[in-house]
Every structure is written in structure tokens, then in C-alpha cells.
Amino acid sequence: MREIKSKGKRHVIVTGLLAAVSLALVLGGCAQNSPAASPSASPASGASSSESGSEIKVGILHSLSGTMAISEVSVKDAEMMAIEEINAKGGVLGKKLVPVTEDGASDWPTFAEKARKLLSEDKVATVFGGWTSSSRKAMLPVFEELNGLLWYPVQYEGLESSPNIFYTGATTNQQIVPAVDWLLENRGKKVYLLGSDYVFPRTANKIIKAQLEAKGGELAGEEYTPLGHTDYTTIISKIMAAKPDIVFNTLNGDSNVAFFKQLKDAGISSADLTTLSVSVAEEEIRGIGADVLAGHLAAWNYYQTTDTPENKAFVEAYKGKYGADRVTADPIEAGYAAVYLWAAAVEKAGSTDVDKVKEAAKELEWAAPEGKVKIDGETQHLYKTVRIAEVQADGQFKELWNSGEPVKPDPYLKSYTWAAGLSSGS
């Protein structure tokens, strides 16, 4: 674990894929770094209706249009790359994976409708998809009703654990909570909250407010705008009038483009008012512009610059397939990892049967591009390393701090006394 100390106090706003990496992953459980390499595993027999002869159908469900397409298309690309790599190595259980792709169109009822189609009509073995918490919560009852399996690749607000979802992005104690702690210690106590008006930002900010109260922080203001909102002039004026040390911005989608560009147009640079994003990664930087975001901060578990051998191979494979100008990012890597983790669990189970796969997935470990990850058998979240970094002029991140080792997921924040009463979940 390392930390680069800040050069004095600054104002802060906070906002919120490896051919070669997993070529070592022999899905029959032979590779040392494979999650399927479990000497105590005894493969089960049986096949689900998603299997037909020499094929296994899997669902890909992301926003390929609408305001969230800026973020989700690249996650879809990473999942497709993982499927192609696995097929090139012989598939899963000796069968070829066949992706069935649907567009959630940045519309939460559409996600539920498409999830039902994938499970009931296409009869896929599993689904990889979603981004916003609204899309996930719209799909959740469908997967529970039909006993389907969703692999969700994005950091989220926590306070949830479904037996039909595997969460490969961070939960709150693996991103938001440590980010706030770091900021309070390094950048100031006065916090302004800015977010999109839906589940993730509102729940995340409820948690942050409880954390601030417990840690001696001060709430300077709180604003929400609809997804796709593009006029931030008035809000920027409010932020500047409040003179916060920290503004925690959980905007998502195209709204980040508008907010950051208007912040720059107002003559406000990262030296004047720095943001820490929890929903802006390399792909979003590519859409917004490194010249606009340089100096701002982000909290994730993975960056394209993360220094692991697996990540070097992953970045090379992704760029080799999609173009040298493309970038990787945390949700992209988490979506990619989800496909390999599901495949390893299926090989270990000897079946695509949902209940058998869930049981086989417990405590699986894998050397992912971000570093070692492990599936927590109790919550179906991953152990993940926390990282805080600063945007550089080339659009990449320079890591300032990390947790040193993977953090056990705590979606209901049971280990924090100040979080008592935030959720009725158990």
C-alpha cells in the first residue's frame, strides 16, 4: 500500500477488460490462477435447458442506446471478448458459448422486459449486464422469480444481496466509504453532494451523510438532477457559493460531460475545485476530454494503469481487438471478469444449472486484471482492492492510495457502528 501526500489543501468535488491474462485459466480446473482450480471440487452432472447440443446460450443486456450508452457499450465489448477467448480455448463443458444480446436502452422497465425475454424465451444459462442501480433493481425480481442468474459489473450503493445476482463491482465499503475517509483526512471536512436522481446516488448520499456525522464532516449542500440533464450553470453557482472543501458527485451517463465541461467554462479548474468521481472512469474521460478532467480524482478498484501482469495482457488484448484508441476501465474489467468467473463455476459444477453454479462459485479465487479477487460465499460479492487516483493529462489515472489487500465485501455495512439503522437488510 502506498500513498502520495497532497500538496497542500485543495477544494474537492467528489463524483461518482486479457486474452493472455486468462489464457492461463484452463476452465477444467488445471490452471494455478483459475478459480476452477479447487482440489476439493467434485463436478456435478446435469445440464440446463440453456444447453443445446454443442452450444450454451448466455445473455448480454446493456444500454446500447440512450444516455447510459457512453458507459455500457464498452462493458458489452469486454464481455463479448471474454466469450470469444473462452470459445477459442474450447468453450465451457466442451460447448461453445453463444451470446444473445439485448439493448436495455437506458430505460429500467426495458431492462426487466429484456431480462424476462432472455430467461423465458431465449433460455440463456446466465445474463451479464446492467449498469445503473435502477436497471439492476428492475431486473432483480425477474431473476428471482425465474431463478435466473445475473452478473452485475458495476460499483453500487450496497444495502442489497440477492441469491440470483453476483456483484463483480464494488459495494459501498470497497469504494465510497474508504473514499470519504481518505478525503476527510487529506482534503477537508466540508462536503457538497451532487448526483443523478435515482437509486444509487440517493442511497450512497444517505450513507455518506451518516458517515460525515460520525467522522466530524459537514454537509455543505445536496443536489440531484435527472439522468441526461445537461444544464449545470445554476448548480455550479450554488456549489461555489457554498465554498465546500469536498463535493461528492455521483452523476452518471451523459450528465458528467455537461457538468465537467460547464465547470471548466466557468473558469473553475481542478486546482480550484477538485472532484472525486465514483462513476467516471477512463471510458468517460475519453468522452469528456482529458483536458477537462486532468487533476480531478476517482475511486475505483481497477484502472487501465493498474500494475499487474494480468492487466498488461488484458489491456493489450482489448486494444488489439477494438483499437489502440480504446481504453479499459473498472466496469469494463469487472464485466470481463464476470464471464470468466461464471465459466469457472460452471466447469467446477459440471453443469449450467443455476443452483449448482451458485454453490460451485462460493469462495472461488482468480488473478483478475485488478489483482486477486474472491467470491464471498455469503453475499455473492467479490473481495476487491480499493484504489484512489488522479486523472492525468493523457486521460489515464495515477494511483494515489490503495487498501493494500482485497477488502471483504460488506454490503449492509455491518462492520460500521455509524451505519446501524441505514438498512433493514440482514
N, C-alpha and C positions, 0 to 999 in steps of 0.2 A: 504494500500500500504506500502511495506517495501523495504528497500534497504540495502544490505550489502556492505560496502565500500571495495574497493580493497586494498590489502596490498602493496601499492606502485605501481608505474608504471611498466607495463609489455608490451612486444611486443605482438601484437594481429593480428591474421588472422581471417577474418570473413567468414564463409560458410553458404552457403545456401543449446472401443471401450468403459450389465448392466442389466443383466436380471432384477435385483431388482431395478435398477435406474429408469427404465421406467415401472416397473410393476405398479407404481403409475399412469402411463399415461393411462387413460381409454379413448380409442380412440373415444368414443361417446361424449366426452367433459365434463366428470364428474370430472376428477382429478384436484386438485388445481394447480398442476405444469404443467398440459398439455397445449400445445399450442392450443389444440382444445377447451379449456375451455374459450370460448368467449361468454359472455351472450348476446351480440348483434348479434351473428351469426344466420342466418336463412338458414338452409340447403336447397340446390337446388336439384332438381330432375334430373334424366337422367343418362345414362351410356355410356361409350365409347366402341368401338369395341374391346378394350383390355379385356373387361369383357366377360366371357363365363360361363353361369350357376352359379356355386358356386366358380369360380376362377377369379383372376386378375393376369395377367402376367406382370412382371417387368423385365427390363433388367439389367444385371451386366456386365460391359465392362471395363476390366482392362488388363494390361500386365501380363499374367500368364507365359510368357516366354520372353527371351531376357534380355537386360541389366537393364530394369526397374522392372523386377520381384522381385528383392530384396526388393523393396518398396511396390509394388502394390498388391501382393498376400495377405498380411495381411489386407489390406483395404477391399478386396473382402471378406475375412473371417469375418470381422466385420459387413459388410452389410448383409451377409448370416445369421449371428447370430441375427441381429435385425429382419430380416424377420421371422425367426423361433420363436422368442419371441412373435412377433405380432400375428402370426398364433396360437400360444399356448393360446393366450387370445381371440381368436375368429376371428382374421383376420381384414380386413378393409371392412366396409359396410357389415359385415357378410359373407364376402368372403375370401377364402384362397389365400394368395399371392404365386405365382409360379414363381421362378426366372428362367430366361433364361440367361445362362452365355456364354459370348464370350471372346476370347483372342485377345487383341489388339497387342500382340506380339512385343511391343516396336517399332512399325512401324506406323507412323502417317497416311499414306493412308489406312492402315488396320483398324485403328480406324474409319475412315469415312465410309469405306465399311461395317464394322460390325454394326455401328450405323444405317445405312440405312436398313440393314437386320432386325435389331431388330424392327425398326419402321414400315417398309413396309411389311415384311413377317411375322414376329412373332407378330406384332401389340401389342407391350408392352405398358402399360399405362405411363411408365416413364423409364428413364435409370439412373443408378447410376454408375459413372465411370470416367476414365481418371486420369492422374497424371501430365504429362508434359504439358506446355502451347501449345506445338506443337500438341499434341494429342487433346487438347480442341479446338484449332483453326481449326483443320482439321474437327472436328465434328460439330462445330458451324453452318456453312451454311446448313448442312444436317438437323439439328434440326429446324432451322428457315424455311427452305423450306417445311418440312413436318409437321410443327407445333408440334414437339415433345417436351419433357421436359427432360433436363439433370440436374442432381445434381452432381456438381463437388466438390470434397472434399479436394482440396489441396491449400495451400497458393500460390499466384501467383503475377505477376508483375503489376496488375492493368491496368488502361487505357482501360477498357472494361466493358460493361454491356449489355448483350443480354436478350431480353424478353423471350427467351427459355432456359435460364440457371439460376439455383440457385447456388450461390457460397457459400459453407459452410466452406471453408478455408479462411485464412486471405487475405485481399487485402493490398496494399503497406503501407497504413498509420496505419495498425494494426500489422505490423511486421518489415519491412525493415527500414522505416523512423524512428520509435522510437528506433530501434536497433542502427542505425548510430548516432542518437543524444546521446544515452547513452554512446556509445563508445568514441565519441569525447569529452565528458565531463569527462569520467572516465579512458580512456586508451590511448589517444594520438590523434594526428591530421593527421599523415602521413598514407595514405591508399593505399593498393595494392589490385586490383580486380582480382579474379580468378574464372572462370566459365566455364560451358559446353557451347558449341557453338550452341545455339538455342534461341528461343524467350525469355524465362524467364530471363536467366542471362544477355543477352544483353540489354533488356529493363530495368531491375532492375538496371543495372550499369549506364545506361543513367540517371536514376533518381538520383542515388547516387552521380554521378559527379556534377549534378546541386545542390544537397544538400550540398556537400562539398564546392563548390564555394561560396554558400551563408553563410555557417557557419564557414568559415575560415579553412577548411580542405585542405589537399594537396594530390594530386593523385601521388602515388609512382610508379605505373605500372598497366598494364591491360593485361591479357592473357586469351585465350579461347581454349578449346580442344574439340574434337568430343565426343559425348556420347559413353561410352565404352572405352575411351582412358585409357591406363594403364602405360605409362612411363612418370613420372613427375620429373625425375632427373634434366633435364635442367631447367625446370621452378622453381624448388626448389632453384637451384643455383641463378637464376635471382632474386627470392624473397629475398634471403639472401643478395645478393649484393646491393639491393635497400634499405635495412635496414628500412622497414616500421614499424610504430607503430601498424598498423592495415592492415590486408589483408582480404578483403571481398570475401569469397569463395562461389560461387553459383554452385558448381559441383553437378551433380545428378547421381543416379544409381551407378553402379559398380566402376566408376571412383573415388568415395570417398574412397573405400577400398584401391585402389592403392596409391592415394595421401597420405593418412594418414600413411599408413604402410611405404612408402618410406621416409616420413618426419621423422618418428621415426628411420628408418635405417640410416638416415643421421646424427643421434645423436641430433636431434632437438626435445626437449620436449615442453610441453605447457608452462613451465616456461621461455623458450627461445623465443618462437614464438607461441602465443595462437590464436586459430581460434574461430570465432563465426559463426556457421553454420545456414543457413536458410533452408537447405534441408537434414540435418542429425538429425534424432530423435532416439528414443530408438530402433526401429527395425534395423536401420542402424548400431547403436552401437553394437548390437548383431552380426551383420555380420562382422564388422570391428575389434571389440575387445575393451573392456573397458580399457585394459592395454595400448592400443594405444591412446585412446581418453580422458583419465582422465585429467581434468584440462582445457579442451577446452570448449568453450561456444556455446550456441544456442539461437535463438529467435523463440519462438512459442507462441501459445495461450493455449496449454494444454501439460502437462507431466503426465506420469504414477503416479508421486508423488503429483500431484495437490490435495490439501486438501479440498475435498467436499464430503458429504455423498454419493452423486450420483456416484462419481468416485470410491469410495471404493467398491460399489456394482458392478460397471461396470468392474473393474479390476478383481474382484473375479469371475464374470460370464465368462469373456473372458478366463482366465486361467483355469477355471473349464471345459470349453468346448474344448479348444485347447491344454492345457498342462501347467504345472506350470512353464516351462522354457520360455513360450511365453511372450511377452511384449506388452503393448499398446503404442500408440504414437499419435501425433496430427492429422495426416491424417486419422489414424485408427478411432479415436474418431469422427472426422468430417464426415467420411463416415457413421458411425453408426448413428450419429445424423440426417444425411440427410434422412435416411429411416423413422425415427420416425416423422420428420417434414413433409415429404410428406404425410405419413399416416394420420397425424392430419389434414392437409389441405384438404385431400380427405374427411375425415369424416365431416369436417366443411362445405365443398361444397356439400356433399351428392352425389358426382359424381367423376369419374376419368377424366372427360373432362378437357383438358389442360387449357383452358381459365378460367373455373370455379375454378380450383385448384389454379391457379396463383392469382386470386382475393382473394380467401379464405386465402392464405398464407400471405397476407400483414399484417405486424406487429405482427405475431404470436410469442409468447414467450415460452420458455421452459427451465427448470432447467436441463441442459446438464451436463455431467461429468466435463466439463471445467468450469462450472458455468452458470449463466443465459445468454442465447442468445436470440436474437430477429431478425426476418427477416425484413430488411428495405424494405418497400413497393416500394420505388423509384428505387433502384438499384438491388434488389433481392440478396443482400449480407447480412451477419449476423453482428450484433453488437457483438464484441468479446473483451475479456480482453487480453492485451499484456503481455507476460512474458519472461524475460531473465534469463537463468540458466546455471549452470556449470556441466559438466559431472563428476560423482563421480566414484570411483574405482569399485563399484558394477554395473556399467552400467546405473545407474539412474541419474536423474538431481536434483541438489539443486538450488532452485529458489533464484536469487539474487535481482530481481526487478520486479514489475508488475505495471500496469497502474491504479490499484485501482478500476476501474469500466469498464464495457464494452465500447469499443470505437466505435463510429458511423462510418460505412464504408464510405470511400471517394475514390472510385476507380480512379477518374480523378484528385485527389489531388487539388480540387478546393479551399480548405482552406489554401493552401500554396502559398504565393506570388512568391516564388522562382521557383515553378513548372509551372508557366504560360508559355504556348507555348510548353510544353512537349508532348501534345496530342491535336488532333483536335476534340476529343470526347467531348460530352456535357453531 
